[in-house]
Amino acid sequence: MYHFTVPFLHDTIGEYLREYLFITPLIVLVLSECMKMIVEGLRTGNWHDRLFHPGGMPSTHSAFVTSLLIIVWHKLGPHSVEFATAFVFACLMWYDAMSSRRAIGEQAAVLNQMQRLRRLSERLGHSLAEVLAGIAFGAAVTSIGIWIS
């Protein structure tokens, strides 16, 4: 059976992914935001409310730092100083997404009940499931990017 391939296109994409390491996490960022918009649209019927807004499923912050962590691991190894730095950065982002930003959102909800002058955003943080989904999404898309490169 004959398989049609476009080697020039595959080689070009793979070359860019190898040459510019930060492209993969940026692709993960955009795809995660698109996925968040789709999930929100299917859940609520509002298709444009979650694009580039905080909160939602999956956590774009988690997906992005996971992708960055995997790229550093893949290129420099788990024993490098850069990997240790990326790991600490990722842990801080995951923790912040679930705790600090979530607490700020809960405080905004209370303030919204107490006053009527300005509506504060209540959807700032993430649940554990949203963070784990972001980690899984970032790891999956990054693995595909590494495979292509």
TORDREN-719351 format. One record per residue (C-alpha): residue in three letters; x, y, z. Coordinates in Angstrom, 2 decimals. Layout:
residues N
@code Ala	u X	v Y	w Z .
...
end
This chain:
residues 149
@code Met	u 0.00	v 0.00	w 0.00 .
@code Tyr	u 1.32	v 3.43	w -0.95 .
@code His	u 1.55	v 6.05	w 1.83 .
@code Phe	u 1.60	v 9.69	w 0.84 .
@code Thr	u 4.00	v 11.71	w 2.96 .
@code Val	u 5.35	v 15.20	w 2.77 .
@code Pro	u 8.95	v 14.78	w 3.96 .
@code Phe	u 9.83	v 18.45	w 3.42 .
@code Leu	u 7.00	v 19.59	w 5.70 .
@code His	u 7.81	v 17.00	w 8.38 .
@code Asp	u 11.52	v 17.83	w 8.24 .
@code Thr	u 10.84	v 21.56	w 8.44 .
@code Ile	u 8.53	v 21.28	w 11.47 .
@code Gly	u 10.90	v 18.87	w 13.20 .
@code Glu	u 13.83	v 21.18	w 12.49 .
@code Tyr	u 12.03	v 24.18	w 13.99 .
@code Leu	u 11.05	v 22.19	w 17.08 .
@code Arg	u 14.68	v 21.06	w 17.54 .
@code Glu	u 16.15	v 24.51	w 16.88 .
@code Tyr	u 13.70	v 26.63	w 18.88 .
@code Leu	u 13.00	v 24.75	w 22.09 .
@code Phe	u 10.46	v 27.23	w 23.38 .
@code Ile	u 8.08	v 26.64	w 20.44 .
@code Thr	u 6.68	v 23.45	w 21.99 .
@code Pro	u 5.58	v 25.04	w 25.29 .
@code Leu	u 4.03	v 27.92	w 23.32 .
@code Ile	u 2.11	v 25.43	w 21.17 .
@code Val	u 0.98	v 23.70	w 24.37 .
@code Leu	u -0.17	v 27.07	w 25.74 .
@code Val	u -2.30	v 27.88	w 22.69 .
@code Leu	u -3.73	v 24.36	w 22.36 .
@code Ser	u -4.55	v 24.25	w 26.08 .
@code Glu	u -6.45	v 27.54	w 25.80 .
@code Cys	u -8.35	v 26.17	w 22.79 .
@code Met	u -9.12	v 22.97	w 24.72 .
@code Lys	u -10.32	v 25.05	w 27.67 .
@code Met	u -12.64	v 26.98	w 25.35 .
@code Ile	u -14.04	v 23.73	w 23.91 .
@code Val	u -14.56	v 22.15	w 27.35 .
@code Glu	u -16.28	v 25.30	w 28.62 .
@code Gly	u -18.40	v 25.47	w 25.48 .
@code Leu	u -19.53	v 21.87	w 25.81 .
@code Arg	u -20.20	v 22.32	w 29.53 .
@code Thr	u -22.06	v 25.64	w 29.45 .
@code Gly	u -22.79	v 26.44	w 25.80 .
@code Asn	u -20.71	v 29.65	w 26.05 .
@code Trp	u -17.95	v 29.07	w 23.49 .
@code His	u -15.92	v 32.26	w 23.87 .
@code Asp	u -15.92	v 32.92	w 27.61 .
@code Arg	u -12.81	v 30.94	w 28.60 .
@code Leu	u -10.30	v 31.83	w 25.88 .
@code Phe	u -7.27	v 33.42	w 27.61 .
@code His	u -9.08	v 33.82	w 30.93 .
@code Pro	u -7.97	v 32.37	w 34.28 .
@code Gly	u -9.46	v 29.16	w 35.62 .
@code Gly	u -11.07	v 26.32	w 33.71 .
@code Met	u -10.24	v 22.84	w 32.46 .
@code Pro	u -7.39	v 22.12	w 31.75 .
@code Ser	u -5.06	v 24.47	w 33.60 .
@code Thr	u -3.01	v 26.25	w 30.95 .
@code His	u -0.41	v 27.29	w 33.53 .
@code Ser	u 0.07	v 23.64	w 34.50 .
@code Ala	u 0.23	v 22.49	w 30.88 .
@code Phe	u 2.79	v 25.18	w 30.00 .
@code Val	u 5.18	v 24.57	w 32.91 .
@code Thr	u 4.89	v 20.80	w 32.42 .
@code Ser	u 5.87	v 21.21	w 28.79 .
@code Leu	u 8.77	v 23.44	w 29.74 .
@code Leu	u 9.90	v 20.92	w 32.38 .
@code Ile	u 9.79	v 18.03	w 29.90 .
@code Ile	u 11.68	v 20.01	w 27.23 .
@code Val	u 14.45	v 20.88	w 29.72 .
@code Trp	u 14.57	v 17.24	w 30.88 .
@code His	u 14.73	v 15.99	w 27.30 .
@code Lys	u 17.45	v 18.43	w 26.19 .
@code Leu	u 19.62	v 18.78	w 29.30 .
@code Gly	u 18.78	v 15.75	w 31.45 .
@code Pro	u 17.28	v 15.35	w 34.92 .
@code His	u 20.60	v 16.02	w 36.67 .
@code Ser	u 21.10	v 19.51	w 35.25 .
@code Val	u 20.74	v 22.73	w 37.20 .
@code Glu	u 18.30	v 23.95	w 34.55 .
@code Phe	u 16.04	v 20.94	w 35.15 .
@code Ala	u 16.12	v 21.52	w 38.92 .
@code Thr	u 15.16	v 25.16	w 38.33 .
@code Ala	u 12.36	v 24.20	w 35.93 .
@code Phe	u 11.10	v 21.59	w 38.41 .
@code Val	u 10.92	v 24.09	w 41.28 .
@code Phe	u 9.24	v 26.61	w 38.98 .
@code Ala	u 6.67	v 24.01	w 37.89 .
@code Cys	u 5.94	v 22.99	w 41.49 .
@code Leu	u 5.39	v 26.62	w 42.47 .
@code Met	u 3.04	v 27.15	w 39.53 .
@code Trp	u 1.03	v 24.00	w 40.30 .
@code Tyr	u 0.74	v 24.96	w 43.96 .
@code Asp	u -0.17	v 28.56	w 43.14 .
@code Ala	u -2.87	v 27.45	w 40.69 .
@code Met	u -4.55	v 25.30	w 43.33 .
@code Ser	u -4.08	v 27.42	w 46.44 .
@code Ser	u -3.28	v 31.13	w 46.19 .
@code Arg	u -5.23	v 31.93	w 43.04 .
@code Arg	u -8.13	v 29.76	w 44.14 .
@code Ala	u -8.27	v 31.54	w 47.54 .
@code Ile	u -8.29	v 34.92	w 45.77 .
@code Gly	u -11.26	v 33.72	w 43.71 .
@code Glu	u -13.12	v 32.65	w 46.85 .
@code Gln	u -12.45	v 36.05	w 48.41 .
@code Ala	u -13.77	v 37.73	w 45.25 .
@code Ala	u -17.00	v 35.74	w 45.60 .
@code Val	u -17.49	v 37.01	w 49.14 .
@code Leu	u -16.72	v 40.58	w 48.09 .
@code Asn	u -19.19	v 40.29	w 45.21 .
@code Gln	u -21.90	v 39.31	w 47.69 .
@code Met	u -21.04	v 42.22	w 49.99 .
@code Gln	u -20.90	v 45.01	w 47.42 .
@code Arg	u -22.60	v 45.79	w 44.15 .
@code Leu	u -20.35	v 48.43	w 42.63 .
@code Arg	u -17.98	v 46.25	w 40.64 .
@code Arg	u -18.12	v 42.57	w 39.79 .
@code Leu	u -14.79	v 40.86	w 40.60 .
@code Ser	u -13.67	v 37.74	w 38.77 .
@code Glu	u -14.28	v 34.69	w 40.93 .
@code Arg	u -12.75	v 32.14	w 38.58 .
@code Leu	u -9.03	v 32.62	w 39.12 .
@code Gly	u -7.66	v 29.33	w 40.44 .
@code His	u -7.94	v 25.66	w 39.62 .
@code Ser	u -9.12	v 22.48	w 41.25 .
@code Leu	u -6.76	v 19.53	w 41.62 .
@code Ala	u -8.50	v 17.84	w 38.67 .
@code Glu	u -7.92	v 20.89	w 36.45 .
@code Val	u -4.23	v 21.04	w 37.40 .
@code Leu	u -3.78	v 17.29	w 36.81 .
@code Ala	u -5.56	v 17.60	w 33.45 .
@code Gly	u -3.20	v 20.46	w 32.55 .
@code Ile	u -0.17	v 18.37	w 33.51 .
@code Ala	u -1.44	v 15.42	w 31.43 .
@code Phe	u -2.32	v 17.66	w 28.47 .
@code Gly	u 1.06	v 19.42	w 28.56 .
@code Ala	u 2.92	v 16.11	w 28.81 .
@code Ala	u 0.96	v 14.55	w 25.93 .
@code Val	u 1.36	v 17.46	w 23.52 .
@code Thr	u 5.03	v 17.88	w 24.43 .
@code Ser	u 5.66	v 14.16	w 23.86 .
@code Ile	u 4.14	v 14.51	w 20.38 .
@code Gly	u 6.36	v 17.57	w 19.75 .
@code Ile	u 9.45	v 15.65	w 20.84 .
@code Trp	u 8.45	v 12.72	w 18.64 .
@code Ile	u 8.02	v 15.05	w 15.63 .
@code Ser	u 11.39	v 16.69	w 16.27 .
end
